[in-house]
Amino acid sequence: MEYVKNKVYKLRKEKGVTQEELARIVGVSRQTVLVLEKGNYTPSLLLGLKIAKFFGKTVEEVFTFK
């Protein structure tokens, strides 16, 4: 089975932002951030790029294809 693993929860905690703040910054709902962190949602390329940019990382540093 193929899926995308991510480090969003870890990076968000390190940066000290809430799910709501991250959601507002990247233009999604808090619920989207929640399911993304739990690994139950694979973001669009655009959302993945926005999240990576916010954390100052490359997409590959935040998201891993398994």
C-alpha positions as CSV (number, residue, x, y, z in Angstrom):
1,M,0.0,0.0,0.0
2,E,1.3,3.5,-0.9
3,Y,0.8,6.5,1.2
4,V,2.3,9.8,2.2
5,K,3.9,10.2,5.7
6,N,4.4,13.7,7.0
7,K,6.2,15.6,9.8
8,V,3.6,18.4,10.1
9,Y,2.7,17.7,13.8
10,K,6.4,17.7,14.8
11,L,7.3,20.8,12.8
12,R,4.2,22.7,14.0
13,K,5.0,21.9,17.7
14,E,8.7,22.9,17.2
15,K,7.5,26.3,15.7
16,G,5.0,26.8,18.5
17,V,1.9,27.4,16.4
18,T,-1.6,25.9,16.8
19,Q,-3.5,23.9,14.3
20,E,-5.8,26.9,13.8
21,E,-2.9,29.3,13.2
22,L,-1.3,26.9,10.6
23,A,-4.7,26.4,9.0
24,R,-5.3,30.1,8.6
25,I,-1.8,30.7,7.2
26,V,-2.0,28.0,4.5
27,G,-5.7,28.6,3.7
28,V,-7.5,25.5,5.0
29,S,-9.7,24.5,8.0
30,R,-8.3,23.4,11.3
31,Q,-10.0,20.0,10.6
32,T,-7.8,19.6,7.5
33,V,-4.7,20.2,9.6
34,L,-5.9,17.7,12.2
35,V,-6.5,14.9,9.7
36,L,-3.3,15.7,7.9
37,E,-1.3,15.4,11.1
38,K,-3.0,12.0,11.8
39,G,-2.0,10.8,8.4
40,N,-5.5,10.4,7.2
41,Y,-5.3,13.0,4.4
42,T,-2.8,13.5,1.5
43,P,-2.6,17.2,0.7
44,S,-2.7,18.6,-2.8
45,L,0.6,19.7,-4.3
46,L,-0.2,23.3,-3.7
47,L,-1.1,22.7,0.0
48,G,2.1,20.7,0.4
49,L,4.2,23.5,-1.0
50,K,2.5,26.1,1.2
51,I,3.1,24.0,4.3
52,A,6.7,23.3,3.4
53,K,7.3,27.0,2.7
54,F,5.8,28.0,6.0
55,F,8.2,25.7,7.9
56,G,11.2,26.8,5.7
57,K,11.6,23.2,4.4
58,T,11.5,21.4,1.1
59,V,8.4,19.3,0.3
60,E,10.6,16.2,0.7
61,E,11.7,17.2,4.2
62,V,8.0,17.5,5.3
63,F,6.4,14.7,3.2
64,T,7.7,11.2,2.5
65,F,6.2,8.8,-0.1
66,K,6.0,5.3,1.3
